[in-house]
Amino acid sequence: MTVADVGRVVEGTEDEPPRRPRRRSGWATGYLLLLPGLLWLVLFFAVPTIQLVATSLYDQAGSLDTGYAMTWSFGNYLDALSTYRQPFLRSLMYATVATVAALLLAYPLAYAIAFKAGRFKNLMLVLVIAPFFTSFLVRTLAWKSILSDNGFIVQTLQTIGILGPDGRLLATSVAVVTGLTYNFLPFMVLPLYASLEKIDPRLMEAGKDLYANGFTSFRKITLPLSMPGVVAGTLLTFIPSAGDYINSELLGTPQQYMIGNVIDNTFLVQLNYPIAAACSVILMIVIVIMVLVYVRRAGTEELV
């Protein structure tokens, strides 16, 4: 050590070795922020789902007065499927048709809002969500009046010969699908608009510069880039449609009842809780499997 080094030590001016950066102690902050949401999911999703599955395995011989015995009755699922097979299939069919109809109606509307609305874009978006300011029940009752036998639509269709003199729309499958399509249409429009609005218009202009016509440009550019919105919209429409029971209750007859009507009746009228719970579990499993297969086949990396 030189004299100069000794002087620096004495004077306290020796260069201090670099300190290691302190490890951040806030590593648990993210988990603490997730805790309220996790508690909410556990209390209001996981626990009720477990209870529903347990109820589906109770002995059907029980009742609210005597209680139900846990007998692990997996036969309840076979009974539910054999007894209510038609409502299950009808629910999936109605939900599929309503989803396709909503997609065909929503895509042009979302496209117009995203690319053609200009300064009216916000107004059109408000009009899309405006039905949500009215009760779901009231909107469905309105369709009951619109599709009534003495309504304008039925009389017009009878005049032009599409419906016979005794033809009707209310209390038919057409009325139920129409109600489903209308009530869940905004769930299709909004995801589609969100995807289409992200597309750079210059990509479509580049397609025209490469001599692609409008249909080819849509098929090669617009549709693939909007697939995340298509998948999200179809899921948001299909899932609630499959479990709905209001539209078939108000716009249909028992011949159009869906599995939601069966579950409602079995729970609240027949008080057969094991079968009602079994129907609910089967519906959840079928929808989850269909959603997983659909998302994988759609090939959208943002949703898988």
C-alpha positions as CSV (number, residue, x, y, z in Angstrom):
1,M,0.0,0.0,0.0
2,T,1.4,3.3,-1.0
3,V,1.6,6.5,1.1
4,A,-1.3,7.9,-1.0
5,D,-3.5,4.9,-0.3
6,V,-2.8,5.2,3.5
7,G,-3.8,8.9,3.3
8,R,-7.1,8.1,1.6
9,V,-7.9,5.5,4.2
10,V,-7.1,7.9,7.0
11,E,-9.2,10.7,5.4
12,G,-12.1,8.3,4.7
13,T,-12.0,8.9,1.0
14,E,-11.1,5.4,-0.1
15,D,-13.4,4.2,-2.9
16,E,-16.1,2.0,-1.4
17,P,-16.7,-1.4,-3.1
18,P,-19.9,-1.5,-5.2
19,R,-22.9,-2.6,-3.2
20,R,-25.1,-5.4,-4.4
21,P,-28.6,-4.2,-5.4
22,R,-31.1,-5.2,-2.7
23,R,-33.5,-7.9,-3.7
24,R,-36.9,-6.5,-4.1
25,S,-39.1,-7.6,-1.2
26,G,-42.3,-6.9,-3.1
27,W,-42.4,-10.3,-4.8
28,A,-45.6,-11.2,-2.9
29,T,-47.4,-8.1,-4.2
30,G,-48.8,-9.8,-7.3
31,Y,-50.2,-12.7,-5.2
32,L,-51.8,-10.3,-2.8
33,L,-53.4,-8.5,-5.7
34,L,-54.7,-11.8,-7.0
35,L,-56.1,-12.9,-3.6
36,P,-59.5,-11.1,-3.8
37,G,-60.2,-12.5,-7.2
38,L,-59.1,-16.0,-6.2
39,L,-61.3,-15.8,-3.1
40,W,-64.2,-14.7,-5.2
41,L,-63.7,-17.6,-7.6
42,V,-63.3,-20.1,-4.8
43,L,-66.4,-19.0,-2.9
44,F,-68.8,-18.3,-5.8
45,F,-67.5,-20.8,-8.5
46,A,-65.4,-23.6,-7.1
47,V,-67.4,-24.3,-4.0
48,P,-70.9,-24.2,-5.8
49,T,-69.5,-26.4,-8.6
50,I,-68.2,-29.0,-6.1
51,Q,-71.6,-28.9,-4.3
52,L,-73.4,-29.3,-7.6
53,V,-71.3,-32.4,-8.5
54,A,-71.9,-33.8,-5.0
55,T,-75.7,-33.2,-5.3
56,S,-75.7,-35.1,-8.7
57,L,-74.4,-38.2,-6.9
58,Y,-77.1,-38.2,-4.1
59,D,-79.7,-40.9,-3.9
60,Q,-82.9,-39.9,-5.7
61,A,-85.0,-41.5,-2.9
62,G,-84.1,-38.5,-0.6
63,S,-86.1,-35.3,-0.2
64,L,-85.7,-31.9,1.4
65,D,-87.5,-33.2,4.5
66,T,-85.6,-36.4,5.0
67,G,-82.4,-35.3,3.5
68,Y,-80.3,-36.8,0.8
69,A,-77.8,-39.7,1.3
70,M,-74.5,-39.7,-0.6
71,T,-74.6,-43.0,-2.4
72,W,-72.3,-42.1,-5.3
73,S,-75.2,-42.7,-7.7
74,F,-73.5,-42.3,-11.1
75,G,-76.6,-43.8,-12.6
76,N,-78.2,-40.4,-12.2
77,Y,-76.2,-39.3,-15.2
78,L,-77.6,-42.1,-17.3
79,D,-81.1,-41.4,-16.1
80,A,-80.7,-37.7,-17.0
81,L,-79.4,-38.5,-20.5
82,S,-82.0,-41.1,-21.3
83,T,-84.9,-39.1,-20.0
84,Y,-83.9,-35.6,-21.3
85,R,-81.9,-36.4,-24.4
86,Q,-84.2,-34.4,-26.7
87,P,-83.9,-31.2,-24.6
88,F,-80.1,-31.6,-24.6
89,L,-79.9,-32.0,-28.4
90,R,-82.5,-29.2,-28.9
91,S,-80.5,-26.8,-26.7
92,L,-77.3,-27.5,-28.7
93,M,-79.1,-27.1,-32.0
94,Y,-80.8,-23.9,-31.1
95,A,-77.6,-22.4,-29.7
96,T,-75.7,-23.4,-32.8
97,V,-78.3,-21.9,-35.2
98,A,-78.5,-18.7,-33.1
99,T,-74.7,-18.4,-33.0
100,V,-74.4,-18.7,-36.8
101,A,-77.3,-16.3,-37.4
102,A,-75.7,-13.8,-35.0
103,L,-72.4,-14.1,-36.7
104,L,-73.9,-13.5,-40.1
105,L,-75.7,-10.4,-38.8
106,A,-72.9,-9.1,-36.6
107,Y,-70.0,-9.3,-39.0
108,P,-71.2,-6.8,-41.5
109,L,-72.4,-4.5,-38.7
110,A,-69.0,-4.6,-36.9
111,Y,-67.2,-4.1,-40.2
112,A,-69.3,-1.0,-41.0
113,I,-68.6,0.4,-37.5
114,A,-64.9,-0.3,-37.7
115,F,-64.2,1.0,-41.2
116,K,-67.2,3.0,-42.5
117,A,-68.8,4.7,-39.5
118,G,-66.4,7.7,-39.3
119,R,-67.5,10.2,-36.7
120,F,-70.7,8.1,-36.0
121,K,-68.6,5.2,-34.7
122,N,-69.3,6.0,-31.0
123,L,-73.0,6.5,-31.7
124,M,-73.3,3.2,-33.4
125,L,-71.5,1.4,-30.6
126,V,-73.9,3.0,-28.1
127,L,-76.8,1.7,-30.2
128,V,-75.3,-1.8,-30.1
129,I,-75.2,-1.9,-26.3
130,A,-78.4,0.1,-25.8
131,P,-80.6,-3.0,-25.4
132,F,-78.6,-3.8,-22.3
133,F,-80.3,-0.9,-20.6
134,T,-83.5,-2.8,-20.7
135,S,-84.3,-6.0,-18.8
136,F,-83.6,-9.3,-20.6
137,L,-87.1,-10.3,-19.7
138,V,-88.7,-7.2,-21.1
139,R,-86.8,-7.5,-24.4
140,T,-88.0,-11.1,-24.8
141,L,-91.6,-10.1,-24.0
142,A,-91.3,-7.4,-26.7
143,W,-90.5,-10.2,-29.2
144,K,-93.6,-12.0,-28.0
145,S,-95.7,-9.0,-29.2
146,I,-93.7,-8.6,-32.4
147,L,-94.1,-12.2,-33.5
148,S,-97.7,-12.5,-32.3
149,D,-100.3,-13.8,-34.8
150,N,-101.9,-10.4,-35.2
151,G,-98.5,-8.6,-35.5
152,F,-97.2,-6.8,-38.6
153,I,-94.5,-9.4,-39.4
154,V,-96.9,-12.4,-39.5
155,Q,-99.5,-10.5,-41.5
156,T,-96.9,-9.4,-44.0
157,L,-95.5,-12.9,-44.4
158,Q,-99.1,-14.2,-44.9
159,T,-99.8,-11.5,-47.5
160,I,-96.7,-12.3,-49.6
161,G,-97.4,-16.1,-49.3
162,I,-94.5,-17.1,-47.2
163,L,-96.8,-18.2,-44.4
164,G,-100.2,-19.8,-44.9
165,P,-103.5,-18.3,-43.7
166,D,-103.1,-20.2,-40.4
167,G,-99.3,-19.9,-40.3
168,R,-97.6,-18.4,-37.3
169,L,-94.2,-17.6,-35.9
170,L,-94.9,-17.4,-32.1
171,A,-94.7,-20.7,-30.2
172,T,-92.3,-22.2,-32.8
173,S,-88.6,-23.0,-33.0
174,V,-88.2,-20.0,-35.3
175,A,-89.4,-17.7,-32.5
176,V,-87.0,-19.2,-29.9
177,V,-84.0,-19.0,-32.2
178,T,-85.0,-15.4,-33.1
179,G,-85.1,-14.4,-29.5
180,L,-81.8,-16.1,-28.8
181,T,-80.1,-14.3,-31.7
182,Y,-81.5,-10.9,-30.8
183,N,-80.7,-11.1,-27.1
184,F,-77.1,-12.3,-27.5
185,L,-76.3,-10.3,-30.7
186,P,-74.3,-7.6,-28.9
187,F,-72.0,-10.3,-27.5
188,M,-71.1,-11.1,-31.1
189,V,-70.7,-7.5,-32.3
190,L,-68.4,-6.2,-29.7
191,P,-65.6,-8.8,-30.0
192,L,-65.8,-8.6,-33.8
193,Y,-65.5,-4.8,-33.7
194,A,-62.5,-5.0,-31.3
195,S,-60.7,-7.3,-33.7
196,L,-61.6,-5.5,-36.9
197,E,-60.7,-2.1,-35.4
198,K,-57.1,-3.3,-34.9
199,I,-56.6,-4.1,-38.6
200,D,-54.5,-1.6,-40.5
201,P,-56.5,-0.4,-43.5
202,R,-53.3,-0.2,-45.4
203,L,-53.1,-4.0,-45.5
204,M,-56.4,-4.1,-47.5
205,E,-55.1,-1.3,-49.8
206,A,-52.0,-3.3,-50.4
207,G,-54.2,-6.2,-51.4
208,K,-56.0,-4.1,-54.0
209,D,-52.6,-2.9,-55.3
210,L,-51.8,-6.6,-55.8
211,Y,-54.9,-6.9,-58.0
212,A,-57.0,-8.8,-55.4
213,N,-60.7,-8.2,-55.7
214,G,-62.9,-7.3,-52.7
215,F,-63.8,-10.9,-51.9
216,T,-60.2,-12.2,-52.2
217,S,-58.9,-9.3,-50.0
218,F,-61.6,-10.2,-47.4
219,R,-60.8,-13.9,-47.5
220,K,-57.0,-13.5,-47.4
221,I,-56.6,-10.5,-45.1
222,T,-59.7,-9.3,-43.2
223,L,-61.1,-12.6,-42.1
224,P,-57.9,-14.3,-40.9
225,L,-57.0,-11.1,-38.9
226,S,-60.4,-11.0,-37.3
227,M,-60.5,-14.6,-36.3
228,P,-59.8,-13.9,-32.6
229,G,-63.0,-11.8,-32.6
230,V,-65.0,-14.4,-34.4
231,V,-63.9,-17.1,-31.9
232,A,-64.6,-14.9,-28.9
233,G,-68.0,-13.7,-30.2
234,T,-69.2,-17.3,-31.1
235,L,-68.2,-18.5,-27.6
236,L,-69.9,-15.6,-25.9
237,T,-73.0,-16.3,-27.9
238,F,-73.1,-20.0,-27.9
239,I,-72.4,-20.7,-24.2
240,P,-75.3,-18.5,-22.7
241,S,-77.6,-19.6,-25.5
242,A,-77.2,-23.3,-24.7
243,G,-78.2,-22.7,-21.1
244,D,-81.0,-20.2,-21.7
245,Y,-84.5,-21.0,-20.8
246,I,-86.3,-17.6,-20.9
247,N,-86.7,-17.5,-24.7
248,S,-88.1,-21.0,-25.0
249,E,-90.4,-20.3,-22.0
250,L,-91.9,-17.1,-23.4
251,L,-91.6,-17.6,-27.2
252,G,-92.1,-21.4,-27.4
253,T,-94.1,-24.2,-26.1
254,P,-93.1,-27.4,-24.2
255,Q,-92.2,-28.8,-27.6
256,Q,-89.4,-26.2,-27.8
257,Y,-88.2,-26.5,-24.2
258,M,-84.4,-26.5,-23.8
259,I,-82.4,-28.2,-21.1
260,G,-82.5,-24.9,-19.1
261,N,-86.3,-25.3,-18.8
262,V,-85.8,-28.9,-17.7
263,I,-83.3,-28.0,-15.0
264,D,-85.5,-25.2,-13.8
265,N,-88.6,-27.5,-13.6
266,T,-86.7,-30.3,-12.0
267,F,-85.1,-28.1,-9.4
268,L,-88.1,-25.9,-8.5
269,V,-91.2,-28.0,-9.3
270,Q,-90.3,-31.7,-9.1
271,L,-87.7,-31.0,-6.4
272,N,-85.6,-33.8,-7.8
273,Y,-82.3,-32.3,-7.0
274,P,-80.0,-35.2,-8.0
275,I,-81.3,-35.4,-11.5
276,A,-81.4,-31.6,-11.9
277,A,-77.8,-31.4,-10.7
278,A,-76.8,-34.2,-13.1
279,C,-78.4,-32.4,-16.0
280,S,-76.4,-29.2,-15.1
281,V,-73.1,-31.1,-14.8
282,I,-73.7,-32.8,-18.1
283,L,-74.4,-29.5,-19.8
284,M,-71.2,-28.0,-18.4
285,I,-69.1,-30.9,-19.5
286,V,-70.5,-30.9,-23.0
287,I,-70.0,-27.2,-23.4
288,V,-66.4,-27.3,-22.1
289,I,-65.5,-30.1,-24.4
290,M,-67.1,-28.3,-27.4
291,V,-65.3,-25.1,-26.5
292,L,-61.9,-26.7,-26.2
293,V,-62.3,-28.6,-29.5
294,Y,-63.6,-25.4,-31.3
295,V,-60.8,-23.2,-30.0
296,R,-58.1,-25.7,-31.0
297,R,-59.6,-26.1,-34.4
298,A,-59.9,-22.4,-34.9
299,G,-56.2,-22.1,-34.4
300,T,-56.2,-18.7,-32.7
301,E,-53.1,-18.4,-30.6
302,E,-54.5,-15.5,-28.6
303,L,-57.3,-17.7,-27.1
304,V,-55.7,-21.1,-26.8
